[in-house]
């Protein structure tokens, strides 16, 4: 879940808690407090800056956005991206995200995702900070993706992925494995 | 693959440096995998002294092939 969503959820909860407390207080006295609470709640929902908040999308939302040509950004590492990503996504690892995203059109929609939603939430915060107006977050991340995956570098942002390594005293064999 | 790799590691002690990464637990391993464009595990990347890639092997690889790749390193 995205941080922004957590925050929103928390304040909603707080608001409803407040509401509940006031309802029980209402029986004793001061109905005006309730009215005040309701007005505050309405004000909170009516005037919250909806434009800059992220839209949390599901698998269908991602597919629709991709079909609409929305910029789809995988903020995971290059290695994770190449292991499998949503078709059509571009890879901008989170540590480069600020620099790369600052070049984009801030009024164009951007959809971000990562593995589980933690990094995409950070990306959303950065996008909000930069003034992006149409932010979408596939907050379930790759673990919640049920569509097909594309492997390889895809439309990966240019990065220093030249294969040559530094010379060393002896040849080197790398093994990449998992502890299955 | 582990017994094979362990055996090779002993045989090539001092001649070839072995760097093994459990990509589930290593950010560095993930980064390097990306750098070598490796997508599957296990992947073996053989580098010459000058840092250039000699061979890359993907998947379970027969010991003889591994040795051939190691012997070909300059």
Interface residues (C-beta under 8 A of the other chain):
Chain A: X77 X78 X79 X80 X81 X82 X83 X151 X152 X153 X161 X163 X164 X165 X166 X167 X168 X169 X170 X171 X172 X173 X174 X175 X176 X177 X178 X179
Chain B: X1 X5 X8 X12 X14 X15 X16 X17 X18 X19 X20 X21 X22 X23 X24 X25 X27 X29 X30 X31 X32 X33 X34 X35 X36 X37 X38 X39 X41 X42 X43 X44 X45 X46 X47 X48 X49 X50 X51 X52 X53 X54 X69 X70 X73 X74
